[in-house]
Amino acid sequence: MQTTTIEISKEYLHFAAAHFTLFSDTDRENLHGHNFQVTLDAEATIAADGLTFDYNILKKALKHMCDDLDEQVIMPTQSPHLTIESDEHYTYVIFNGERIPFLDRDLTLLPIRNVTVEELAHYLLETLLQREEIAALDIHQMVLRCASGEGQWASARWACDA
C-alpha cells in the first residue's frame, strides 16, 4: 500500500482581515490588517486506480473558509482579556477600558484565544475536519499552514487515530 501527500497551495486560498494581537490585559497591538495565506498537505493512500481522492473537495472547502473570513475584523471570544457586548446597533469589543464598536457585518467572532497565525491554523484545521465531505475522505494526516505575511507561517497537524 502506497501513500502520498497532496499539497494544496493555491493563490486564491487567502483572506484579508483586520485584527489586533493581545499581549496582556493592558497591552495590545493597534488594529491592523494582513493578507493571510492558507495551504494544506493531506496524506492519503493511493488506490488501485492511481488516485487518492478528489482534491477539489478540499480546495472548495478551504476556499469557502477563506471567503468567510475575507474583509472581516476578526476577534477572539476565548480571550480572558476581552469582553464582547452587543446592542441593536453595534458589537463592542471591550479591552482595558476601551469600548471599541464594530458593525456586525464587519466583525467575525472566532472561538480562539488570540488572533495569531498559531490560533488561526488550529481553528481552520478544526473547522475543516468538522465538514462532512472532508470526514468522508480517506485521509490519514493533514497539516494546515496559515501565514500573515511572507515567511511567517504557523501550522496545525491532525492524524487519523485508526
N, C-alpha and C positions, 0 to 999 in steps of 0.2 A: 504494500500500500504506500503510494507516494503522497506527500503533502506539498503544498506550495503556499507562498504568501502573495496575496494580491495587494498591490499598493495602489491606493486611490488618492490622487493628488491633482485636483482639477482647479483651474483658475477661478471657476465660479463657486468654489466652496469657501466662501468668505462672508464676513458681515462687518459693517461699520457700526460701532456702538460707543456710546459715552459711558463713563464710569468715574469713580474715584476709589482708590485703594485706601483702606483703613489701616493705620499703623498702631493705634491705641485708642483709648476712649477720649483722647483730646487731640489727636494728630491724624490728619488725612491729607491726601492729595487734593488739589483743585480738580473740579470737574473737567475732564478732557476726553478725547476720543482716540480710538485705534481702528485700524483696518485689520481685523482678526482673520487669520487663515486657519483652515482645518484640513487635516489629512487623516487617512485611516489605512492601517495594514490589517488584513484579515487572513488568517491561516486556515486552510481547509484541505480536505482530501481530494485528490484528483480522481474523478470517476473513470470508469472503463471507456467512456466516450472522449476522455481527454479534457473534460470541463470540471470546474469546481462548483460553481453556481452562477446565476445571472448577476453580474456586477451592477447592473442598472438598478437593482433593488436597493443596494447600499448607496449608490450615487444619488438616487431620488430622495431617500430618507435624509441623507446628510444635507442635501440642498434645501429641503423643506425646513430642517432645523436651523440652518443658517439664515434662511429667509425670515423665519420667525423673530430672529434677533436683530436683523438688519435695520439700521436707522432708529435704534431704540436707545434709551438710557437704561442701563442695567444696574439694578440694586439688589443686594443680598437680603434675604429675610431671616437668615440664621445668625447674623452678627449680634454679639452682645452689646455692641456699641451704637446700634441704630434702633430707632423706633419708627414704625410705619403707621401713619394715621390717614384717614380719608374723610372728606366731606363731599357735598354734592358737586363741587367744582374741581377739586384737586386731590392728589395723593401727596402727603407730606412725608419727607424723609427727615427725621429729627436726629441730629448729631451734635453733641456737646453744646446744647443750647441753640443751635441753628435749626430753623424750621424751613426746609427747602421744598418749595412747591413744584409739582410736575403735573402736567395734563396726563390723564390715564392713557390716552392714545400714544404718548411718547415714552411711557415707562413700562419696563418689564421687570417684575419681581421674580427672582430665582431663589430656590431653596438651597442656597450656598452660604458660606460664612463670610466671604470676601470676594470681590470681583478681581480675580487674578487668573492668569493662564492656568495655574495649577488647579484651581477650583473649576474653571470652565471646562478643562479637559475631562475631569471626572464627571461633571454634570452632563456634558454632551454624550459621553460614552454610556452612562446610565440611562439617559433618555433614549438613545439608540437601541439599547438592549430591551427596553420596555415595548418596543414596537413589535407587533405580532408578526409582520412579514420578515423581520430580522431574526426573531426567535425561531422561525421555521427553517432557517438556513442551517446547513451542517457545517458550522464554523467552529473550529477548535479554540481559536485565540484571536483577540483583536487588540490593537494598540491605536488609540486615537491621540493625535497631537493637535495642540492649539497654540498659535503664535499671535503675539500682539505687535509684532514687527519683525523685520529681518533679523535672524539669528537669536530670537528669544522665544523658545518653544518649551512647552511642558507636555508630558504625555501621561496617559492613563491606560492601564492594561487590564484585560479581562481574559480569563482562561476557563474553558468548559470543565466542569467537575468530573464528567464522565470519562 
